[in-house]
Amino acid sequence: MKHKDYTKFAAMKAYLLVFAIAILVFALFGLFILIFLNADTLGYLFIPCFCLYIGFLSLIPIWIYHRREMLQIHAYLGDEAFYARYPKEKKRMLRIQVWKEKWNRLFFSGDEDDLSKNP
């Protein structure tokens, strides 16, 4: 039986997170530059565009805080009470579990065609 190296996957997972954060930072910085370089052509639309940009930036920490709060409520209530109170979270967790199973089959199954056999 072939030994599977799980350390490569863990390292790749960390790199994917860093890559996703880097792309988000570059996209937001690019949008900032785009708004300020086109300030003269935007004219009166500059201030609304800039306010939308600031609003979008403020949504990111709000979203992170909301996710952390939901995780704390889940830990406090337990699975059954939490999913009874928040049914959308149950659907979200099921989607995440399906995605994780596909991801694990792809990287840990040893068979490259596993996803095409069992979609």
C-alpha positions as CSV (number, residue, x, y, z in Angstrom):
1,M,0.0,0.0,0.0
2,K,1.3,3.4,-1.0
3,H,1.9,5.9,1.8
4,K,0.1,9.2,1.2
5,D,1.9,12.4,2.0
6,Y,-0.5,14.8,3.7
7,T,2.0,17.5,4.5
8,K,2.1,18.6,0.8
9,F,-1.7,19.2,1.0
10,A,-1.5,21.2,4.2
11,A,1.3,23.4,2.8
12,M,-0.7,23.9,-0.4
13,K,-3.8,24.9,1.7
14,A,-1.8,27.6,3.4
15,Y,-0.5,28.9,0.1
16,L,-4.0,29.0,-1.4
17,L,-5.1,31.2,1.5
18,V,-2.2,33.5,1.1
19,F,-2.8,33.6,-2.6
20,A,-6.5,34.4,-2.1
21,I,-5.7,37.2,0.3
22,A,-3.0,38.6,-2.0
23,I,-5.4,38.7,-4.9
24,L,-8.0,40.5,-2.8
25,V,-5.5,43.1,-1.6
26,F,-4.3,43.7,-5.2
27,A,-7.8,44.0,-6.5
28,L,-8.8,46.5,-3.8
29,F,-5.6,48.4,-4.3
30,G,-6.1,48.4,-8.0
31,L,-9.7,49.7,-7.6
32,F,-8.4,52.5,-5.3
33,I,-5.8,53.5,-7.9
34,L,-8.4,53.3,-10.7
35,I,-10.8,55.6,-8.8
36,F,-8.1,58.2,-8.0
37,L,-6.5,58.2,-11.5
38,N,-9.9,58.7,-13.1
39,A,-11.0,61.4,-10.6
40,D,-11.1,64.1,-13.3
41,T,-13.0,62.0,-15.8
42,L,-15.5,60.8,-13.1
43,G,-16.3,64.4,-12.1
44,Y,-19.3,64.4,-9.9
45,L,-19.3,60.6,-9.7
46,F,-15.9,60.6,-7.9
47,I,-17.4,61.0,-4.4
48,P,-20.1,58.3,-4.8
49,C,-17.6,55.9,-6.3
50,F,-15.2,56.6,-3.4
51,C,-18.0,56.2,-0.9
52,L,-18.9,52.8,-2.4
53,Y,-15.3,51.7,-2.2
54,I,-15.1,52.7,1.4
55,G,-18.4,50.9,2.1
56,F,-17.1,47.8,0.4
57,L,-13.9,47.9,2.5
58,S,-16.1,48.2,5.7
59,L,-18.1,45.1,4.7
60,I,-15.1,42.8,4.9
61,P,-14.5,43.1,8.6
62,I,-18.3,43.0,9.2
63,W,-18.5,39.7,7.3
64,I,-15.5,38.3,9.3
65,Y,-17.0,39.3,12.6
66,H,-20.4,37.8,11.6
67,R,-18.8,34.4,10.7
68,R,-16.9,34.4,14.1
69,E,-20.1,35.1,15.9
70,M,-22.0,32.3,14.1
71,L,-19.2,29.9,15.0
72,Q,-19.4,31.0,18.7
73,I,-23.2,30.6,18.7
74,H,-22.8,27.2,17.1
75,A,-20.3,26.1,19.8
76,Y,-22.6,27.4,22.5
77,L,-25.9,25.9,21.3
78,G,-24.8,22.6,19.8
79,D,-25.7,21.2,16.4
80,E,-29.4,20.5,16.8
81,A,-30.4,23.7,18.4
82,F,-28.2,25.8,16.1
83,Y,-29.5,24.2,12.9
84,A,-33.1,24.5,14.2
85,R,-32.6,28.2,14.7
86,Y,-30.5,28.9,11.6
87,P,-31.6,26.5,8.8
88,K,-29.5,28.4,6.2
89,E,-26.4,27.5,8.1
90,K,-27.2,23.8,7.9
91,K,-27.5,24.1,4.1
92,R,-24.2,26.0,4.0
93,M,-22.5,23.4,6.2
94,L,-23.8,20.6,3.9
95,R,-22.4,22.4,0.8
96,I,-19.0,22.8,2.6
97,Q,-19.0,19.1,3.5
98,V,-19.7,18.1,-0.1
99,W,-16.9,20.4,-1.3
100,K,-14.5,19.0,1.2
101,E,-15.3,15.4,0.3
102,K,-14.7,16.2,-3.4
103,W,-11.5,17.9,-2.5
104,N,-10.3,15.0,-0.4
105,R,-11.2,12.5,-3.1
106,L,-9.3,14.5,-5.6
107,F,-6.1,14.7,-3.6
108,F,-6.1,11.7,-1.3
109,S,-7.8,8.9,-3.4
110,G,-4.8,7.9,-5.4
111,D,-7.0,7.6,-8.4
112,E,-7.0,10.7,-10.7
113,D,-10.3,9.9,-12.4
114,D,-12.2,9.5,-9.1
115,L,-14.2,12.7,-9.5
116,S,-15.4,11.7,-13.0
117,K,-16.5,8.3,-11.7
118,N,-18.4,9.6,-8.7
119,P,-19.6,13.2,-9.3
